[in-house]
Amino acid sequence: MEEHTLNKTMVANSKKKSKPEDTVRKFLYSKGIRYRKNDKRFPGTPDIYIPKYKTAVFVNGCFWHVHNCDLFVMPKSNQEFWQKKFNRNVSRDERNIEELTELGIRVIVVWECGLKPLEREETLEALYEMIVNEL
């Protein structure tokens, strides 16, 4: 697959609802947390923005956002392309977090690996506590 075709595919899929995002959203809603999805008014278009708590939540895929866990494995082919892609993603994430923080918005990142069945409950409870206990 050519690079430009691959990029078009990634862009087309980048804003689709993912299962990890859906898991976090359903949990927060069940706890009475009301939020906005993919609020374009803010840098990085946070997956979840909670106005009451001025908190942005990003639900990051471990592969695309280069998390140090077993879900991230550097592809064996076309490594130069992937390294550039990952570096851009990480730089963009850092810039968005910095810009949101400068706006007075708290940023929480939930990693995909933390939503696997064995860790899910602990991760979601910790997220809830971070949101409501740091007003």
Order of alpha helices (4+ residues) and beta strands (2+ residues): alpha-alpha-beta-beta-beta-alpha-beta-alpha
